[in-house]
Every structure is written in C-alpha cells, then in structure tokens.
Amino acid sequence: MDRRHLLKNSLALGGVMGLGGCAATPGAAPGAAPQPVSTVPLMDRPPVLAPVRARADRFFDFKVCLRPFRTKGPNLDVEQIGDAMVVHNYGHGGSGWSLSWGSADMAVQKAMSRSPKEIAVIGCGIIGLTSAITAQRAGAQVTIYTRELLPRTRSVRANGAWTPDSRIALTSEAPANFGQTWEIMARSSWKTLRQYIGIAGNPVAFSDHYYLTDAPRGTPQPVDATVMPLPPPTWAGAPTHGEDFARYNDRIRDITSFPQQLTPDINPFPVKYASRSTNLFFNFTEYGHLLTNQFFAAGGKIVMRNFHSPSELGHLPQKVVINCPGMAARDWWKDKAMVPVRGQTGWLIPQPEVNYGLTYRNVQILSKSDGIMVIALENGELKGYNNSDESVNRAESDRAVKVIEDLFARFSVKQA
Ligand SMILES: Cc1cc2nc3c(=O)[nH]c(=O)nc-3n(C[C@H](O)[C@H](O)[C@H](O)COP(=O)(O)OP(=O)(O)OC[C@H]3O[C@@H](n4cnc5c(N)ncnc54)[C@H](O)[C@@H]3O)c2cc1C
C-alpha cells in the first residue's frame, strides 16, 4: 500500500469520520483549508469510526422471528393444573432479552412461595433460561423441559439490544398498574445485566448508536422511493404512533442513555442531522454459552420434550412449573392476547473494527461480535404486526443494506 493510499484511508477513517472540526486533523488533504476549532469538549466528540462494508454480497445469514407480543403485557399469572402449580412467564414482545431477569425474579418469587426443592421450567429461550438460573439462585434444583435449545429458539433470531419497552403491551389493554410492574422488571433486569458487563467475549456490552436524519428529528422526513417514512423517535416527549403501544422508557431515564444532538462541527456523517446515544446490547453467542454453562454448573438438567396440551404439565415429577413457551402460548395455551410481530435481520460478515450502530432512513445497523446486523424498519412498531410468516424476504434485507451502502458511498464523494 503506498503512502498516498494510506493518507486517503486515514482521511476516510480519521478525517471525515473522525474528529470533524479539529484544527489539525491528521491526514487532512494537502492544501485543504484548516477546519475551525470545535468548542465541543473532546470527550463529547465522536471517536474515529471505521466504515461499514455494507454490500448485499457480504450477507452471510438471515433470520426471521416472531415477537411474542401480548396485548395485555407479559403473563405472570399462576394457575393450578392437576397437582402442579404453574407460574406463567411469557409474552415479552420485543423486550424479552431486556426484561428477562426482572421477569424471572417475579416468576421465581411466585414459584418459591411453595418452597419447592425442585422446579420444572418449560422452554429454553432467553425467558426460560434466565428463569431457570434465577430459580437455581433461589435454591431450587431445576430441570428445563423444551422442544428446542437456545440456539434454535426464536430468541436468537432477535436484534438483541436494550429495548425494554418495545412492543410490550397496548395501552388500552395493559393492567392499570402495569407501568409500575414494568419499571420494577426493567430496573431489576438492568442490575443483573450489570453483572455480565466486562466479561471476556463481551456477552453484554455498550456501543454508541447514531441516529441520522436529513431533516431535524421530530419533523417530517424527506421520503424517497426505496424507503418508507422514518418511524417517529421513541424517547421522552415523542408521540407514540399507530396502535396504542405502551411506552414506559421515561420511567427509567436515569439509567438509560437518550440521544443527544451532535452539532454540525462534530457530525462525522455526510447527512445534515445526527444524534447519538450509548446503548446496551447482547452478543448472543457469548451470552448464550455463558448462561447455558452457568445453568449446568449449578446442577441444572435439560430434557428434550414437546408438549401438546397444558394437562401434560400436571404429570411432571416437579410440582412447581415455570412456563416460558414464548409465542407458542397462543396455540398451546389458547391465549388470544398473543399477537405475533414478525421481524427480519440480515447479517453482514463481522467487522470487529466497527464498534457502533446507526439508524438512517428506516434502516438500522448494529455491529456485534458475530456480524453486523441490518434491519429494515418500516413504520416502526407496526411493522410485522399480526404477521406469522417466518420465511426470509431477501429483497427486504437487500433494500436495507443499499441504504447503508449509499450512505457510505457519500463519504467517498466528500473525500474526492
Ligand atoms: C426481530 C426481533 C427483534 C427483537 N429484538 C429484541 C431486542 O432488541 N431486545 C429485546 O429485549 N428483545 C427483542 N426481541 C424480543 C425477544 O427476542 C423475545 O421477547 C424473546 O426472545 C422471547 O423469549 P422466550 O424465551 O419467551 O421465547 P422463545 O425464544 O420462543 O422460547 C420459547 C421456548 O419454548 C419452547 N417451546 C415452545 N413450545 C413448546 C412445546 N409445545 N413443548 C416444549 N417446548 C416448547 C421452545 O422450544 C423454546 O425453547 C426481538 C424479537 C424479534 C422477533
């Protein structure tokens, strides 16, 4: 690689995408006018950002999943089946990864009211696994009965970011005190997730997320032929839209990072408006391994089994059961409040040097250890509502990655 090429590369990484606004930008094009010195404190300026190699031919996987949305919010009711006490723990919509520990705490508290020595957990998605570990921590011996292990569950087909109030209930149907319950769940989950930060392999980690828009946020965005209108922002004060999806994030503003506008002098992107927040996310592979190992290390057992009717739970040797079947509760338990919400992710070959995510023109990307996830948003929450089609729509992912490819192509134009 010759020196000119290196210079151009460092411009792409450090000059254009890096500390925009610094007077002595390293690698600035020869003869370029000096940039004004930014008044933004150094710590608030975006760091050097590596470009995403966003091209459809770098997709190596696609995943489709149904969010187990329950219009009334997650079901944590207790019912008696034969001589077994069944504590439900399902219906976490687009928030299962986020709320899992808090929800498990609530379910296990109910289960332990009978002081059982042994507990059965149905399901090995993120809700089942965290319920099982929480029950072990409460002193019970736990057996998981499940049709699929974690890597084959719908859980690992999710996005996996901290989104504790995504499609969690309809305002019109959630119980009056659900906001309070949600807050306890979210805070207790956050505290437990805290214990998984900083572990080798980064099972749970933070990264910056950039929200890029062509018009000021909160105002109508320009629409182009390939993408839909931007979903409205979901932070404090923003209007909810479409159905009456309940939003509760305002209750935990003290622990959640909300987007802050970047001033033009430090906006590293070739779009007019950028804001940034720092978000928690899950690296599924590492986190899944860690949880499964923790479960086995504490003496847990797994039995592969496919249940066909609730009455079968009454015949298990364990007389206290935590029921975590996810979306299957709609058919298996005839829970009519369950509505599938389809979602698809495309995965680009991992780029460890990319340590951020961004949202632009209804497309979101997030760099994780096992790939760069690309999602086509579309009218935000409403996309996929009541759609149970779990087949891959390749065109959807191709269209989404093109938006990001075009965005990064604009950097080259700016450099030329
Ligand atoms: C596209 C998409 C993006 C998402 N993004 C996020 C996000 O960013 N953040 C977040 O917090 N959440 C997100 N979610 C939501 C999250 O993935 C779900 O809420 C969560 O995975 C639900 O977990 P679960 O354990 O209840 O269900 P599942 O993962 O479906 O697990 C159910 C378990 O029950 C077992 N089971 C079912 N029926 C039977 C039966 N009859 N007999 C025996 N076993 C049975 C299954 O084998 C499985 O082990 C997203 C979801 C989707 C679809």
The ligand as an SDF file (V2000), in Angstrom:
LIG
                    3D

 53 58  0  0  0  0  0  0  0  0999 V2000
  -36.9210   -9.4040   15.1260 C   0  0  0  0  0  0  0  0  0  0  0  0
  -36.9130   -9.3620   16.6190 C   0  0  0  0  0  0  0  0  0  0  0  0
  -36.1390   -8.4510   17.2700 C   0  0  0  0  0  0  0  0  0  0  0  0
  -36.1010   -8.4120   18.6590 C   0  0  0  0  0  0  0  0  0  0  0  0
  -35.2720   -7.5460   19.2620 N   0  0  0  0  0  0  0  0  0  0  0  0
  -35.1920   -7.5010   20.5970 C   0  0  0  0  0  0  0  0  0  0  0  0
  -34.3070   -6.6050   21.2260 C   0  0  0  0  0  0  0  0  0  0  0  0
  -33.5610   -5.8710   20.5670 O   0  0  0  0  0  0  0  0  0  0  0  0
  -34.2830   -6.5670   22.5740 N   0  0  0  0  0  0  0  0  0  0  0  0
  -35.0760   -7.3720   23.3340 C   0  0  0  0  0  0  0  0  0  0  0  0
  -35.0250   -7.2650   24.5610 O   0  0  0  0  0  0  0  0  0  0  0  0
  -35.9180   -8.2420   22.7630 N   0  0  0  0  0  0  0  0  0  0  0  0
  -36.0040   -8.3310   21.4110 C   0  0  0  0  0  0  0  0  0  0  0  0
  -36.8580   -9.1920   20.8050 N   0  0  0  0  0  0  0  0  0  0  0  0
  -37.7780   -9.9500   21.6340 C   0  0  0  0  0  0  0  0  0  0  0  0
  -37.2070  -11.2080   22.2250 C   0  0  0  0  0  0  0  0  0  0  0  0
  -36.4620  -11.8930   21.2580 O   0  0  0  0  0  0  0  0  0  0  0  0
  -38.3510  -12.0830   22.7330 C   0  0  0  0  0  0  0  0  0  0  0  0
  -39.1650  -11.3590   23.6150 O   0  0  0  0  0  0  0  0  0  0  0  0
  -37.7690  -13.2780   23.4760 C   0  0  0  0  0  0  0  0  0  0  0  0
  -36.8640  -13.9510   22.6530 O   0  0  0  0  0  0  0  0  0  0  0  0
  -38.8410  -14.2340   23.9210 C   0  0  0  0  0  0  0  0  0  0  0  0
  -38.1760  -15.2880   24.5520 O   0  0  0  0  0  0  0  0  0  0  0  0
  -38.9580  -16.5530   25.0360 P   0  0  0  0  0  0  0  0  0  0  0  0
  -37.9930  -17.3500   25.8090 O   0  0  0  0  0  0  0  0  0  0  0  0
  -40.2390  -16.1480   25.6880 O   0  0  0  0  0  0  0  0  0  0  0  0
  -39.4110  -17.2970   23.6880 O   0  0  0  0  0  0  0  0  0  0  0  0
  -38.6530  -18.2860   22.7070 P   0  0  0  0  0  0  0  0  0  0  0  0
  -37.2930  -17.8560   22.4010 O   0  0  0  0  0  0  0  0  0  0  0  0
  -39.5900  -18.5040   21.5560 O   0  0  0  0  0  0  0  0  0  0  0  0
  -38.5340  -19.6310   23.5270 O   0  0  0  0  0  0  0  0  0  0  0  0
  -39.6340  -20.4730   23.7340 C   0  0  0  0  0  0  0  0  0  0  0  0
  -39.1530  -21.8090   24.2430 C   0  0  0  0  0  0  0  0  0  0  0  0
  -40.2770  -22.6310   24.4970 O   0  0  0  0  0  0  0  0  0  0  0  0
  -40.1080  -23.8870   23.8500 C   0  0  0  0  0  0  0  0  0  0  0  0
  -41.4280  -24.4190   23.4950 N   0  0  0  0  0  0  0  0  0  0  0  0
  -42.4020  -23.7880   22.8400 C   0  0  0  0  0  0  0  0  0  0  0  0
  -43.4510  -24.6150   22.6910 N   0  0  0  0  0  0  0  0  0  0  0  0
  -43.1100  -25.7720   23.2720 C   0  0  0  0  0  0  0  0  0  0  0  0
  -43.7820  -27.0070   23.4390 C   0  0  0  0  0  0  0  0  0  0  0  0
  -45.0080  -27.2130   22.9660 N   0  0  0  0  0  0  0  0  0  0  0  0
  -43.1350  -28.0090   24.1010 N   0  0  0  0  0  0  0  0  0  0  0  0
  -41.8810  -27.8260   24.5740 C   0  0  0  0  0  0  0  0  0  0  0  0
  -41.2190  -26.6680   24.4450 N   0  0  0  0  0  0  0  0  0  0  0  0
  -41.8250  -25.6640   23.7990 C   0  0  0  0  0  0  0  0  0  0  0  0
  -39.2600  -23.5630   22.6280 C   0  0  0  0  0  0  0  0  0  0  0  0
  -38.5950  -24.7360   22.1400 O   0  0  0  0  0  0  0  0  0  0  0  0
  -38.2850  -22.5540   23.2450 C   0  0  0  0  0  0  0  0  0  0  0  0
  -37.2450  -23.2380   23.8790 O   0  0  0  0  0  0  0  0  0  0  0  0
  -36.9180   -9.2780   19.4200 C   0  0  0  0  0  0  0  0  0  0  0  0
  -37.6960  -10.2170   18.7600 C   0  0  0  0  0  0  0  0  0  0  0  0
  -37.6970  -10.2650   17.3730 C   0  0  0  0  0  0  0  0  0  0  0  0
  -38.5270  -11.2750   16.6880 C   0  0  0  0  0  0  0  0  0  0  0  0
  1  2  1  0
  2  3  1  0
  2 52  2  0
  3  4  2  0
  4  5  1  0
  4 50  1  0
  5  6  2  0
  6  7  1  0
  6 13  1  0
  7  8  2  0
  7  9  1  0
  9 10  1  0
 10 11  2  0
 10 12  1  0
 12 13  2  0
 13 14  1  0
 14 15  1  0
 14 50  1  0
 15 16  1  0
 16 17  1  0
 16 18  1  0
 18 19  1  0
 18 20  1  0
 20 21  1  0
 20 22  1  0
 22 23  1  0
 23 24  1  0
 24 25  2  0
 24 26  1  0
 24 27  1  0
 27 28  1  0
 28 29  2  0
 28 30  1  0
 28 31  1  0
 31 32  1  0
 32 33  1  0
 33 34  1  0
 33 48  1  0
 34 35  1  0
 35 36  1  0
 35 46  1  0
 36 37  1  0
 36 45  1  0
 37 38  2  0
 38 39  1  0
 39 40  1  0
 39 45  2  0
 40 41  1  0
 40 42  2  0
 42 43  1  0
 43 44  2  0
 44 45  1  0
 46 47  1  0
 46 48  1  0
 48 49  1  0
 50 51  2  0
 51 52  1  0
 52 53  1  0
M  END
$$$$
